[in-house]
């Protein structure tokens, strides 16, 4: 499937609500939470007023004229926060577009963008059961800290190829 990775346009920022919901990891056999969960303050930090900070970055993947995934970063006090100068990363694709390589391409492109923009590292939070852990490791993320359920991972951008 052909796709294009590009900067998110300002008029597309409402799509981040969709991708925030899609980013919630739902283990096999668990009923997904209601979409209203994204109104939780702990989750709104990822999307509220996105684009208003000079540290906000977002790339989208588009195929057949439709945006089907996004990766975005901002400096925020979120689940993956490690330092006040380190952006946190969120990424998701609609379910029917997962496991096709688009997510990996989107992630690698964002890591390149952050490195080009002068950031030393980027962090994220991921449930240990999430299959995306392997993608993050392959992209250069390492476990920074952990709880029984999740990893906080960091990617040192100056050591990336």
C-alpha positions as CSV (number, residue, x, y, z in Angstrom):
1,X,0.0,0.0,0.0
2,X,1.4,3.4,-1.0
3,X,1.5,6.1,1.6
4,X,2.9,9.6,2.3
5,X,4.3,10.9,5.5
6,X,4.0,14.7,5.9
7,X,3.6,17.5,8.4
8,X,0.1,17.7,10.0
9,X,-1.8,20.7,8.7
10,X,-3.2,23.1,11.3
11,X,-6.8,22.3,10.2
12,X,-6.1,18.6,10.9
13,X,-5.3,19.0,14.7
14,X,-8.8,17.8,15.6
15,X,-7.7,14.4,14.3
16,X,-5.4,14.1,17.3
17,X,-8.4,13.3,19.4
18,X,-9.0,10.2,17.2
19,X,-5.4,9.2,17.4
20,X,-5.2,9.8,21.1
21,X,-8.1,7.3,21.6
22,X,-6.4,4.9,19.2
23,X,-3.2,5.1,21.2
24,X,-4.8,3.6,24.2
25,X,-3.6,0.1,24.5
26,X,-6.4,-2.5,24.9
27,X,-5.2,-5.9,25.9
28,X,-6.7,-8.9,24.1
29,X,-10.2,-9.7,25.4
30,X,-10.7,-6.4,27.3
31,X,-13.6,-4.2,26.4
32,X,-12.4,-0.8,25.1
33,X,-13.1,2.2,27.3
34,X,-15.7,4.8,26.1
35,X,-14.3,7.4,23.8
36,X,-15.1,10.0,26.5
37,X,-12.0,8.7,28.4
38,X,-9.8,11.1,26.3
39,X,-11.4,14.0,28.2
40,X,-9.5,12.9,31.2
41,X,-7.0,15.6,32.2
42,X,-4.1,13.0,32.2
43,X,-4.8,12.4,28.5
44,X,-5.8,15.9,27.4
45,X,-2.2,17.0,28.1
46,X,-1.3,15.2,24.8
47,X,-3.7,17.2,22.6
48,X,-5.0,20.3,24.3
49,X,-4.0,23.4,22.3
50,X,-1.7,21.3,20.2
51,X,0.4,23.6,17.9
52,X,0.6,26.4,20.4
53,X,4.0,25.5,21.7
54,X,7.2,25.8,19.7
55,X,8.0,22.3,20.9
56,X,4.9,20.7,19.3
57,X,5.6,18.5,16.3
58,X,3.3,16.2,14.4
59,X,3.7,14.0,11.3
60,X,0.8,12.1,9.7
61,X,0.7,9.2,7.4
62,X,-1.8,9.5,4.5
63,X,-3.0,6.8,2.1
64,X,-5.7,7.0,-0.5
65,X,-6.4,10.6,0.5
66,X,-7.0,9.7,4.1
67,X,-4.9,10.4,7.2
68,X,-4.6,7.0,8.9
69,X,-2.0,7.6,11.5
70,X,-0.1,10.2,13.5
71,X,3.0,10.6,15.6
72,X,3.3,13.7,17.7
73,X,5.6,15.1,20.3
74,X,5.5,17.9,22.8
75,X,7.2,18.8,26.1
76,X,4.7,17.9,28.7
77,X,4.2,16.3,32.1
78,X,2.7,13.1,30.8
79,X,3.1,9.4,31.6
80,X,6.4,9.3,29.7
81,X,7.9,12.6,31.1
82,X,11.6,12.3,32.0
83,X,13.0,15.9,31.7
84,X,11.7,19.4,31.0
85,X,13.8,19.6,27.8
86,X,12.8,16.2,26.5
87,X,9.7,15.9,24.3
88,X,7.3,13.0,24.9
89,X,6.1,11.0,21.9
90,X,2.7,9.5,21.1
91,X,1.9,7.5,18.0
92,X,-1.1,5.6,16.7
93,X,-2.7,4.3,13.5
94,X,-6.2,3.2,12.9
95,X,-6.4,-0.6,13.6
96,X,-6.8,-1.6,9.9
97,X,-3.5,0.1,9.0
98,X,-1.4,-1.4,11.7
99,X,1.4,-4.0,11.0
100,X,2.0,-2.7,7.5
101,X,5.2,-0.8,8.3
102,X,3.6,2.6,8.3
103,X,4.0,3.1,12.1
104,X,7.7,2.2,11.9
105,X,8.2,4.7,9.0
106,X,6.3,7.4,10.9
107,X,8.4,6.8,14.0
108,X,11.7,6.9,12.2
109,X,10.8,10.0,10.4
110,X,9.8,11.8,13.6
111,X,13.1,10.7,15.3
112,X,15.0,12.2,12.3
113,X,13.0,15.4,12.6
114,X,13.6,15.8,16.3
115,X,17.3,15.2,15.8
116,X,17.4,17.7,13.0
117,X,15.6,20.2,15.2
118,X,18.3,19.8,17.9
119,X,16.7,17.6,20.5
120,X,19.0,15.2,22.4
121,X,16.4,12.7,23.3
122,X,12.7,11.8,23.2
123,X,10.7,9.7,25.7
124,X,7.4,7.7,25.8
125,X,5.3,5.5,28.0
126,X,4.2,2.1,26.8
127,X,2.4,-0.8,28.4
128,X,4.7,-3.8,28.7
129,X,2.1,-6.0,26.9
130,X,1.9,-3.7,23.9
131,X,3.4,-5.3,20.7
132,X,4.8,-1.8,19.9
133,X,7.5,-2.3,22.5
134,X,9.5,-4.2,19.9
135,X,9.2,-1.4,17.3
136,X,10.4,1.1,19.9
137,X,13.4,-1.0,20.8
138,X,14.3,-1.5,17.1
139,X,14.1,2.3,16.6
140,X,16.6,2.8,19.4
141,X,14.5,3.3,22.5
142,X,15.7,1.8,25.8
143,X,13.9,1.3,29.1
144,X,14.5,4.3,31.3
145,X,12.3,3.1,34.2
146,X,9.4,0.8,34.7
147,X,6.4,0.0,36.8
148,X,4.8,-3.5,37.0
149,X,2.6,-2.5,34.0
150,X,4.6,-0.1,31.8
151,X,7.9,1.0,30.6
152,X,9.1,4.6,30.3
153,X,11.5,4.5,27.3
154,X,14.0,7.0,26.0
155,X,15.7,7.3,22.7
156,X,19.0,9.2,22.7
157,X,18.8,11.0,19.3
158,X,22.5,11.8,19.0
159,X,23.4,8.1,19.1
160,X,20.9,7.2,16.3
161,X,22.2,6.2,12.9
